Amino acid sequence: MKITVAGTGYVGLVTGVCLASVGYSVTCLDLDEKKVEALRRGVSPIYEKDLEEMMAQHRERITYTTDKKAAYADADFIFIGVGTPENEDGSANLSAVYAVADDIASYAVNSPIVAVKSTVPIGTCDKLEKYINDKMKPGFEVRVVSNPEFLAQGTAVRDTLKASRIVVGAKDAKAAQAMKGLYEPFELPVILTDRRSSEMIKYASNDFLALKISYINEIANLCELVGANIDDVATGMGYDNRIGRLFLKAGIGYGGSCFPKDTKVLFWLSEFHGYEMKTVKAAIDVNEEQKFILIKKSRKYYDTLAGKTVAVLGLTFKPGTDDLREAPSLKIVPALLAEGAIVKAWDPVVGDKTRSRLPEGVVYCSSIDDAVTGADLCMILTEWPEVVGYDVKSYAKLMKRGIVIDGRNCYNTQDMMGKGVFYESVGRLPVTPEA
Ligand SMILES: NC(=O)c1ccc[n+]([C@@H]2O[C@H](COP(=O)([O-])OP(=O)(O)OC[C@H]3O[C@@H](n4cnc5c(N)ncnc54)[C@H](O)[C@@H]3O)[C@@H](O)[C@H]2O)c1
């Protein structure tokens, strides 16, 4: 059996490698020659725990290529894992998905199952099947199934191998059973449904989590105003199984390549159908404002940050990934620079590839000590283990003024007492050096 995966990003590459890990021969196709060339050398173009080790372990079963014809010609299963960014109006840009569809129609010389892993608006798989089949060579046809991906960056390999569920949306029972059979070695629950419900499960899940984050962030903002502590509030809520403990961490909001676009796309889709999803709109609005609360908090200490040195700890949208897409840093750092602040940034994985997404003028530091030394203020944007485990006494020791504004609640407020710092976090009372 031949499996081809189109796209070697977070979803495509991890899918391909995990399928190889259970014994399948997999062809990973990408248009980006540099990526493919790196993959052939065993180098992953993305930072993801355990991925390179697995690529090495299963290299005999994985082919990396840019050759579309070879990849699609006799594939039995084709997984689509290409990007679906949002358009300016909030709708999903499906040009990469349709480019793959064109290639499948041009090169496939059997009748493969095409599994759409990319997150696509409800109804896409129906349209895609017709689109490809209208162009296929006589005698061949594809069956398109929806197979949304639920992995989270930073834990992508584990999330794939130990997924909470595999969702397959199919039009015909044969395709559904073929997909179920393919996933059998993973020994995971498989939920079979129709294509539209499957596509909706993906958006409904992501948007629910985004809503949960925005909700706890609003509760945190109110906690500050009424003198309550968000840590205790979230713990108290999380014990209720109907609510659950996860995604109740207050902070500066969600980022990444999924939640921001998936909320906007679903909202766009609801409006397109003449219905306004007010809850999703609220999640989007709260998240947008939440990014700027650290700058608002800095006003307590400085009227303006012009000429002040600000240490920024963490740039990625969350720890464990090198992804800067929609990271709060992309809004906060330019705002700091625009105000005239000197920004000294530290992040353990952001390299040249991603630095280009931030404005010029940022001073990149190779250690936290380096970044905070001489700073007038420190902002924490990503809860990297290095930040969480940092010796907090160093802030007062190394900074010009020990003011730490923590957008990820990395430290217990008790632990910050007596450390000579002003410590501001989200949804908790501030700590002063006298405390
Ligand atoms: N990143 C996540 O955590 C995550 C989780 C679940 C679902 N998703 C969804 O999965 C999809 C892919 O996301 P991603 O983050 O892996 O994207 P990505 O941008 O990391 O990777 C996409 C890859 O596809 C390649 N590509 C583009 N056009 C191609 C074509 N015609 N043929 C072959 N390759 C092509 C690109 O070069 C790139 O390497 C999106 O729809 C996203 O919403 C992402």
PDBQT file of the ligand as one rigid body, heavy atoms in Angstrom, charges set to zero:
ROOT
HETATM    1  N1  LIG A 501      -0.156  23.477  12.987  1.00  0.00    +0.000 N 
HETATM    2  C1  LIG A 501      -1.048  22.907  13.768  1.00  0.00    +0.000 C 
HETATM    3  O1  LIG A 501      -0.903  22.807  14.989  1.00  0.00    +0.000 OA
HETATM    4  C2  LIG A 501      -2.301  22.324  13.169  1.00  0.00    +0.000 A 
HETATM    5  C3  LIG A 501      -3.100  21.463  13.951  1.00  0.00    +0.000 A 
HETATM    6  C4  LIG A 501      -4.258  20.939  13.378  1.00  0.00    +0.000 A 
HETATM    7  C5  LIG A 501      -4.634  21.280  12.095  1.00  0.00    +0.000 A 
HETATM    8  N2  LIG A 501      -3.843  22.144  11.378  1.00  0.00    +0.000 N 
HETATM    9  C6  LIG A 501      -4.254  22.459  10.021  1.00  0.00    +0.000 C 
HETATM   10  O2  LIG A 501      -3.448  21.684   9.121  1.00  0.00    +0.000 OA
HETATM   11  C7  LIG A 501      -3.126  22.426   7.946  1.00  0.00    +0.000 C 
HETATM   12  C8  LIG A 501      -1.628  22.530   7.767  1.00  0.00    +0.000 C 
HETATM   13  O3  LIG A 501      -1.103  23.252   8.843  1.00  0.00    +0.000 OA
HETATM   14  P1  LIG A 501       0.471  23.300   9.140  1.00  0.00    +0.000 P 
HETATM   15  O4  LIG A 501       0.654  24.133  10.354  1.00  0.00    +0.000 OA
HETATM   16  O5  LIG A 501       1.012  21.913   9.103  1.00  0.00    +0.000 OA
HETATM   17  O6  LIG A 501       0.965  24.093   7.839  1.00  0.00    +0.000 OA
HETATM   18  P2  LIG A 501       2.472  24.469   7.420  1.00  0.00    +0.000 P 
HETATM   19  O7  LIG A 501       2.398  25.817   6.854  1.00  0.00    +0.000 OA
HETATM   20  O8  LIG A 501       3.395  24.195   8.566  1.00  0.00    +0.000 OA
HETATM   21  O9  LIG A 501       2.828  23.417   6.274  1.00  0.00    +0.000 OA
HETATM   22  C9  LIG A 501       2.217  23.390   5.029  1.00  0.00    +0.000 C 
HETATM   23  C10 LIG A 501       3.199  22.771   4.050  1.00  0.00    +0.000 C 
HETATM   24  O10 LIG A 501       2.528  22.518   2.817  1.00  0.00    +0.000 OA
HETATM   25  C11 LIG A 501       3.437  22.782   1.761  1.00  0.00    +0.000 C 
HETATM   26  N3  LIG A 501       2.666  22.974   0.524  1.00  0.00    +0.000 N 
HETATM   27  C12 LIG A 501       1.977  24.077   0.117  1.00  0.00    +0.000 A 
HETATM   28  N4  LIG A 501       1.384  23.847  -1.066  1.00  0.00    +0.000 NA
HETATM   29  C13 LIG A 501       1.689  22.570  -1.423  1.00  0.00    +0.000 A 
HETATM   30  C14 LIG A 501       1.349  21.744  -2.522  1.00  0.00    +0.000 A 
HETATM   31  N5  LIG A 501       0.573  22.195  -3.512  1.00  0.00    +0.000 N 
HETATM   32  N6  LIG A 501       1.854  20.504  -2.561  1.00  0.00    +0.000 NA
HETATM   33  C15 LIG A 501       2.631  20.027  -1.571  1.00  0.00    +0.000 A 
HETATM   34  N7  LIG A 501       2.980  20.765  -0.488  1.00  0.00    +0.000 NA
HETATM   35  C16 LIG A 501       2.508  22.018  -0.413  1.00  0.00    +0.000 A 
HETATM   36  C17 LIG A 501       4.196  24.007   2.234  1.00  0.00    +0.000 C 
HETATM   37  O11 LIG A 501       5.408  24.177   1.533  1.00  0.00    +0.000 OA
HETATM   38  C18 LIG A 501       4.386  23.673   3.725  1.00  0.00    +0.000 C 
HETATM   39  O12 LIG A 501       5.596  22.958   3.936  1.00  0.00    +0.000 OA
HETATM   40  C19 LIG A 501      -3.850  23.760   8.103  1.00  0.00    +0.000 C 
HETATM   41  O13 LIG A 501      -5.108  23.676   7.503  1.00  0.00    +0.000 OA
HETATM   42  C20 LIG A 501      -4.014  23.903   9.611  1.00  0.00    +0.000 C 
HETATM   43  O14 LIG A 501      -5.097  24.699   9.975  1.00  0.00    +0.000 OA
HETATM   44  C21 LIG A 501      -2.681  22.650  11.868  1.00  0.00    +0.000 A 
ENDROOT
TORSDOF 0
